[in-house]
Amino acid sequence: MFLNSSTKLLRFINRHHITYLRFLTNETNAQSLLVNVLGMNENVAQQFITEHKINNVDSNKLKDTVDFIKKQKYKVSDILKHPRIFQQHGNHTWQHYYNYFTECGCTKVPITNIINFRRIRYTAISVLKDLGVIPKDTVVVDSLLSQLDITIPEDKVCKLRNDELTLSYVHRSVTHNYLITKLGAKIEDLETIDRIHKHIYNKSLKTLCENVNLALEIGFSPGKILRNAYILQVNPDKTRAILNEIPNFLNCDMRAKMRSFPKLIGQSLETIYKIHEILKKFNISDETAAKVMNIFTLAPQTVEARLNDVKSTPETRVLMNNPQILQLIVHYHRAKSRLQFLHKVRLKCASLVVISFDGNVFDNYIKEGKDINKRSETSNFLYSLLKCTKDDLEVNFKRHPYYLYVPFVDIENTYRYLRHQQFANHHIIKAISILLYPKEKIIDVLELIREDHYLSSRKPRVNKSKILNLALYYLEKDHHFTGNGIWRVNEDYVQTLQ
């Protein structure tokens, strides 16, 4: 009890020590950024950080915000009055808000306007002109139209020259007209964008035009752009960086992969490199990754967490060397849900195709009620486990009538036991069908063989492969060599299936 209490105390101290170190690191980084980049007085910076809990802000987000402040040349006195600039969003969002205002015709965009973005955009243009947010002589719709790469017909925009309209309404109307004119968008397309991708209306029209032209250049049709409208609001610089720096990543044409997996558009190089490193850490080859390129549309921490979970779950751990393992990572929640269902209905052969892939594969598997593995997955599993040849499987393993009926977890358990008993791969391959038998039965049979006085006297001369084949003889003898010895209970499994 004392040892358990001490262990818990040490863990508590260690956990809080790490948290404290992280706190100190964040505070140091925050102070360095405020002092060295923005020119804030050290004492003022320290007080500002403590009072507004700036050390709790994510370090990357903090750096991005500081970069934005420096770029726009905001004064330290303004920053001190508006600490919310550090606590909300980040550089990417603030920059979009800034561009939004400048494209609407604002000649000055103070921090107060950035922070109150949502309130201002829903305010009538006439009020904003009275408040000095927008110059009196500015025609907002004309300023917005000048950002586009096409000309919108006059009859579509003439009614937008009305200062009683809000900034939001005018901006949204210009965006709609652009999508109609450039991409042939229909009412239902615009309704979908309004409902699902409404953040597009918070962003720069120039960015929108860049994203549309980039998608067309990559090979998207106008219809496909509208069906994947999230690509309209990404950072086009990230897409260009991928196309310029890694155009043939993992020997894959990235333009073609973007057409297949649109969410690759707007993904950062840093994210792709991080995921690639994680895959290498888990011994997943480039060839395997190239088959499932949408793995690079996820967040690195998501990929790592899912791979760790897969490795710690017996039913999925045995699939780690499957060439399609990354399908399971991409469709992780679907796979977990299906695995839980298979457990409930007592189906043990969890094929990767069944638990991960789209279509009716899973439904058909459940309807048929056959608890069996896929042939190709069984072969891949054994190749990776034993490093054996195709002939080894064809000649010995596939001759067993029930070679598809044993879960990979059980096969691996038997294999691990035999390796622990000093049976090498080449010994096991010579009696490969022994992997289909439960470990408990093999333990009993090997013990029986060890107790045989005749064999014990000849043990140094008995080949280990022959011992395993003898074990197979004992395992099947009572079942008349029908293959039914693989079941844990003494019953004719074929009759049970029927």
N, C-alpha and C positions, 0 to 999 in steps of 0.2 A: 504493500500500500504506500509506504514511504517513497519507494522508487518511482511508482506511478505518479505521485504528487510532485516529486522533484522534476520528473520528465515534463509534466504539464507546465510547471513553473518556468522551466528553461525555454520551452516552446513559446510561452507567453512573452517572456523577456525578449527572446530573439525576434519574434514577430513585431513587437513594438519598437525594438531597436532599429529594425529595417525601415519601419514607417517613419521613425524620427530622422534617420539618415536621409530618406527620400524628401522629407519636409525641409531639412537643411539644404539639400541640393537644389530643390525648387526655389527656395528663398534666395540662395546665392545667385542662381541664374537670373531670377527676376530682378534683383538689385543690379546685377551687372548690365542687363539690357537697358534698364531705366537710366542708369548713370552713364554708361559708356556710349550707348546708341542715341538716347534722347537728350543727354546732357543734363539730367536731373541731379540736384544736390544729393549727396549720399544720405544725409540725415532725413531730408524730405522724402527720399525714395524709401528708406526704411520705415518711416512712419506711415507712408502711403500703402506699402505692402502689408503691414500689420493691420492697419485700420480696415482695409477693404479685402483682406484675405486673398491677395494676388498670388500668394505661394500655392494656393489650391488649384490655380488654373493650369491646364495641361501645358507643358513646356513648349511644344510645337505651336500650339494655338497662340500662346503668349508671344513667341518670336514673330509669328505671322502678323499679329496685330501691331507689334512694335515696328515692323518693316512697313506696314501700311501707313502708320502715323508719320514715320520719317519721310516716306515718299510724298505724302501730301503736305509736309512741312507744318503740321499743327504745332502750336506753342505748348510748352510745358504747363503754363497756367491754365490752358483749356483742358489739358489732360487731367489735371488735379481736380477740376470741377466736374468731370464726367468719367468717374472710374468704371462706369458700365461698359465702356468701350473694350475693357479687358475681360469682362465677365460674360459677354454675349458673343456668339458667332466667332469669326476669325477673319483673316485677311481676305480670303476668297469671297466671303459674303459682303464684307465692308466695301471691297473694291467694286462689286456689282452694284451696291447701293450708290456709291459715288458716281459710277458711270451712268447709272439710271438718271440721276439728277442732271448731270452735265448734258446728256443727250436730250433731256427735256428743255434745255435752254438755260439752266442755272449757271451763272458765271462764277459764283462762290458757293462752296459746299462746306460749311463749318461742321464741327463735330456734333453739335446739337441736332443738325438736320440728319446726319447719319444715324444717330441713336434713335431719333423719332421718325425714322423712315416710314413705318407703316401708317402712322397718324397723318403725316404730310401727304402721302400719295392718295389718301382718301378725302383730301380737302379740295374744295373748288379752286380752280386756277385763279379766279378773280381775288379770292381771299389771300392766296399765296403771293399774288402781286402786291396786294396792299401791305402785306407783312415784309415785303422785300426779299422773299425767297426766290422769286422769279422776276427778272426785269420787266418793267411795264410794257415795253415794245416787243416782247417775245411772243411769237405765235408757236405754241407748244407743238402742235401737230406738224408744222413745217419743219421744226427742228428735228423731230423724230423721223420724218420722212427722209431727211437728208442723210440719215445713217444707213439707209437701205441700199442694196446693190441693184435694185430694180425700181421702176416707176410705177406707182399705184395710180390707177385711173382717178381723175379728179372727182367724178361723181360719187366715188366710194368714200372720200375723205372730207368733202366740203362741209358736211354737217359737224365735223369735229373741230371747226374753228369757232368754238363757243367757250368763253371763259367761265361759264357756269358749270361746265363739266369738270370732273375730278381728273387729276393726273392719271390715276389708275385706269379710268374708263378710256381715256384717249390712248394711252400706251397699249392697253389690251386690244382696242379696236384696230390700231395700226398693226399689231402683231398678227391678228386674225386676217387682215387684208393681205399682209405679206405672205402668209401660209397659203391663202387661197390663190393668189396670183402666181407665186413661185412654184408651189407643189400641187396645186389643184385640190386643196383640202375641201372636204364637204362638211356640212353642218355636224354630222355625227363624229367626224374626226376632231372638230373643234370642241365638241361637248366632252369627248374623252380627255382631251388635253386639259380642259377646264377642271375636270374632276380629278384626274390622276397626276398631271404634271403642271399644276398651277404655279409652281415656283418660277416657271419660265417668264411669268409676267413681272417678276421682281428684277429681271436681269437685263443686261445690255442688249440692244437690238443689233449692234455690230457683232457681238459674240454670237447671237442667233444666226446672222447671215454667214459668219465664218463656219459655224457648225454645219449648216445646210450645205454649203459649197464643198466642205471637206467630205461630208458623207456622200455627196454625188460623185466626187472625185474618186472615192474609195470603191464606188460601184453600186451604191444603194439606189434603188428606184425611188421616185417621190412617194409612192405608196408605202414602201418599206420604212422610209424615214418617219412617216406619220404613224405607222403601227408601232414603231420603237421611239416614241417622241422624247424619251429621256435623253437621247443623244443630242437634242437641241439645246440642252442646258448644261452640258459639260464644259470643261476648260479645253478649248481647241489646242492650246499650246502643248498639253499633255499628249494629245493624239498625234500631233506633228512630231513630238520627241520620239515616240515609239516608231513611227514610220521612217524617221531619219536615222535613228541610232540602232534599232534592231529590226530592220525590215524583214529579215529571215530568221527570226528567233526560233531556236530548236529545229532549224531546217524547215520552218513553216513560213509560208508567205503571209505576213501579218495583215495585209489588205484582205486576202481571202478569208482569214480567220475572223477578222472583224465583220465581214459579211455574214459569216456563219454564227458568230457570237457577238452581237452588237454591243453588249456591255463591256467589251474590251475597249471600245471607244471612250476616251476620257480617263482610262486607267493610267496611273502614273508609272513611270519607269521604276521608281523606287519600290513601289508595291510589287511589280512583276519580279524584280531582282530578289526581293525578300522572300516571296513565295518559292522562287526557284531554289534558293538556299535551304529553305525548310524541306522541300522535296528531296534534295540531296542528303540532308541530315537523316531522313527516313529511308534512305537507299532506294528512292524511286527514280528510275532512269529517265533520261531526257526522251527516250523513245516512248516510254509510257506516258509522260506528260504531254508529248506532242499529240497523242491520240485524244486527249481530253483538255483542249486548250481553254475551255471555259473555267477551269480551275483557277486561272489568273484573273477572273472577274470577282473573286472573293477577297475578303480582307486577310492579310497574313496571319493575324491572331486567330481568325476563324479556322483557317486551314490547319494550323498547328494544333489547336484544341481538338478538332475533329480527328486528326490523325492519331493523337494521343489516346482518344477515347476508343478508336477502332483497334489500336494495339492492346488496350486493356480489356476488351470484350472478346471472350474466347471464340464466339461464332464468327466474328469479323476479323480477328487477328489472323486466322488461318487463310484469309483471303488477301493478305498484304502483298503477296507476290503475284497476284492476278494482274494481267496486263490492263484490266479495266478497273482497277481498284479506285482510281480517282473519280469514277462515276459515282461510287458510294460516298465519296467526300462531297461532291457537288450536290448530290441528292440525299444528303445525310439524314434529314428529318423524315423523309419518305422511307428510307431504309430502316431507321430505328422503329418507326411506327409499324412497318410490315413485320419486322423481327418479333416485336411484342405480340402481334396477332398470331404468328406462327407458333409461338410458345403456348398461347392459349389453346390453340387447336391441336397441339402436340405433334406438329410437323417439325422435324429436326434438321432436315437437309436444306440449309439456308443458302441457296445459290445466289451469287452476286447479281446475275441477270434478273432473277426473280425479285429480289428485294430492292434493286436500284433503278431498273430501266422503266421507261415509259411504256404506254400501250397496254394490251390486255394480258401480258405475260403472267402477272401476279394473279389476276382473276382466274385465268385458265388453270393455273397451277392449283389454286384452291378448289376449283370445281372438280378437277380430275382426282384430287385427293391422293395422288401418288407421291409418297415422301421419298423422292429420289433426287440425285444430283444431275447436273448437266454433264454430258460426256466430255465436252471440250474443257470445262472447268476442272473436272476430275483429272484429266490428263495434265493440264497446266499445274495443278496443285502437286501432283506426284513428281513432275519434272523438277519443280523448284525444291521439293522436299528431299528427293533422293539423287538429283542430278542424273537421272537415268535416261535411257534412250527410248525411242518410240517402240523398238522391237521388244524391249523388256516389258512394256505394257501390253502389247499385242499378244505376245507369246504366253505370258503367265497371268498377269492381273486381270485382263479382260475376259479370260476364260471362265472366271468365277461367275456363276449365274446372278449373284447379287452385288456385283462390284459398284453399282451406282446407289445402293441403298444405305450405305454407312455414312453418317455425318463426318465432315472433314475434321471436326474437333476430336471425334473418337479415333480417327485414323492417326491424327497427330499425337494423341495421348499414347497410343500403342507404340508409335515410332519413337517417341521420347523415352519410353520405358526400355525398349530394346537397345537404344543407343547407350542408355545408362548401364545396361547389362553387358556392355562391351561388344555388342554386335555392330560391325561396321556397315556402311551403306551397301557395299558389294555383297556382304552376307545376306542382308535383307532383300536385296534385289533378286537373289537366287530363289527366295521363297516369298516373293512380294505379296502374295495374297494373304499372308499372315497379318498384314496391316488392317485387314477387314475385321479381325476378331477382337473382342473386348479385352482390354488390358488385364482385367481380373481373371479371365479364363486362361490367358497366356501365363500369368504368374503361377497359377495352379499346375498347369501342364509342365512348365519348365522345372518346377519344384519336383514333380513326379519323375521327370527325366534325371534330375540330379540324384535322386534317391535310388535309381536303378544301379545295382552293384556292378553289373556287367559293363554298363556304359561308363560308370565311374572309374573302373580299372583301365578303360581304354581312352579316357577323356583327352589326354594330350594329342592323341592321333585322330580324334573325331573332328571333322570340319564343322565350323559353326553354322554354315549354311545347311549341312545335313541335320544339325540339331533343330534348326527351325523347321525343316521339312518333316522331321519326326514329330515335332510339336503339332504341325498341321494334321498329321495322321491321327494323333490322339484327339485333336479337336473335332475331327469329322467322323471318327470311327463309330460313335454312337448314333450318328445321323445318316449312316449308310453312304457317306461321301456325296451327299446331295447339296452341300453348301449351307445347310441350315444351322451349322455350328456357329455361325456368326451372331445369332440372336442371343440375347441375354436370358431368354426364357425358353424352355424346351417345348416348342410348339412349331408346327409347320407354318412358317410365315406366309407361304404362298396361299394356303387355305385361308388364313386370316385376311389377307388382302382381297381374296375373292369374296 
